[in-house]
Amino acid sequence: MFNLDDLVRPNVKRLSPYSCARDDFHGRAGVFLDANENPYGTLNRYPDPYQRELKDRISRLKSVPVENIFLGNGSDEVIDLCFRIFCNPGQDKVLTLYPSYGMYEVSASVNDVEIIRSELTPEFGISYSDVKKHFSDRNLRLIILCSPNNPTGNCLDNETVERIISEFRGIVLLDEAYIDFAAQPSMKDKISQYPNLIVMQTFSKAFGLASVRIGMAFTNAEIAGYLNKIKPPYNISSLNQRAVLRRLEKKESHRSQVTRIREERTRLSGEIAKLSCVVEVYPSDANFILTRMKDAAKIYEYLVNKGIIVRNRSSLINNCLRITVGSATENNKLLRALKNYK
Ligand SMILES: *Cc1c(COP(=O)(O)O)cnc(C)c1O
């Protein structure tokens, strides 16, 4: 059965984390002469390594206790830290769906972790039997699932995802970067039920803060503890922490932006489907649309020449472009260009 102790790399269990000046002293003081900071200026102090104020705020927003929250320098840092905690380089393996977010494989390769690809079905769903056949592989430590999935745009079937979480004895990292655009709810409330589950979200998409680089992981307190233990102590700058706090003061604006993007997604999908250069528009639970074209490479080049950049995903899915839902004005420019394509 699941035993976290068996999954954490021995060197990670053994190491004692870097102890910074502010670890030794908590509380309010007038004179800080403990961290070799410059006494002058407004950005002269190190940020809070545990981001307490921000986590408090996120805890209320997401209804997840503070001890179950980890914040990374983007989701990308959370992914990398998971490899470092759970996968011995040159020995252990990760299973990811294919096609999915490219960062999983890059991060696996950086950490010298072998990748098992489980191909999505033609409808872009998980093949449970294909994933399950790898459960007996003792070196498979981590399964990364992405829902809604990038670049296909669809949510994975929640029941299948939950079955994998409950039957796999390793760690499941569920990437919900696009969950705010989806119709189905997050699985974050399942972290109390499954000790091997890490649910990841981000401020980069629905919150419009890609530049700020903050990713969230929701998981049991023990795993959150390991993530905190091995992260660089000041992984999130005070400017970035403040940017999120300021953004969260305007809850209405977040909600109205997500609504507007979802409405534009519906409109854009409908309009693109009518075009003669398009073969199929796939349903999307995200803020982008995957479309199959008659000739994706040609249309990609044509759009570049018009100053419109989409993503050509043909190397992953034959003749497919991934189009981010922009503002109404941007989407109209795209539609006008595509209508004029000959
Ligand atoms: C955009 C995206 C992210 C966000 O990554 P950050 O490092 O938080 O900006 C995570 N996962 C997927 C699948 C994405 O497409």
The ligand as an SDF file (V2000), in Angstrom:
LIG
                    3D

 15 15  0  0  0  0  0  0  0  0999 V2000
    0.5850   27.2000  -18.7580 C   0  0  0  0  0  0  0  0  0  0  0  0
    0.6610   25.9110  -18.0580 C   0  0  0  0  0  0  0  0  0  0  0  0
    1.1470   25.8440  -16.7410 C   0  0  0  0  0  0  0  0  0  0  0  0
    1.6010   27.0590  -16.0130 C   0  0  0  0  0  0  0  0  0  0  0  0
    2.9280   27.0090  -15.6920 O   0  0  0  0  0  0  0  0  0  0  0  0
    3.5460   28.1780  -14.7880 P   0  0  0  0  0  0  0  0  0  0  0  0
    4.9490   27.7390  -14.5880 O   0  0  0  0  0  0  0  0  0  0  0  0
    2.7380   28.1960  -13.5110 O   0  0  0  0  0  0  0  0  0  0  0  0
    3.3980   29.4470  -15.5520 O   0  0  0  0  0  0  0  0  0  0  0  0
    1.1620   24.6210  -16.1040 C   0  0  0  0  0  0  0  0  0  0  0  0
    0.7180   23.5150  -16.7150 N   0  0  0  0  0  0  0  0  0  0  0  0
    0.2410   23.5570  -17.9730 C   0  0  0  0  0  0  0  0  0  0  0  0
   -0.2610   22.3080  -18.5930 C   0  0  0  0  0  0  0  0  0  0  0  0
    0.2170   24.7480  -18.6870 C   0  0  0  0  0  0  0  0  0  0  0  0
   -0.2230   24.7490  -19.9460 O   0  0  0  0  0  0  0  0  0  0  0  0
  1  2  1  0
  2  3  1  0
  2 14  2  0
  3  4  1  0
  3 10  2  0
  4  5  1  0
  5  6  1  0
  6  7  2  0
  6  8  1  0
  6  9  1  0
 10 11  1  0
 11 12  2  0
 12 13  1  0
 12 14  1  0
 14 15  1  0
M  END
$$$$
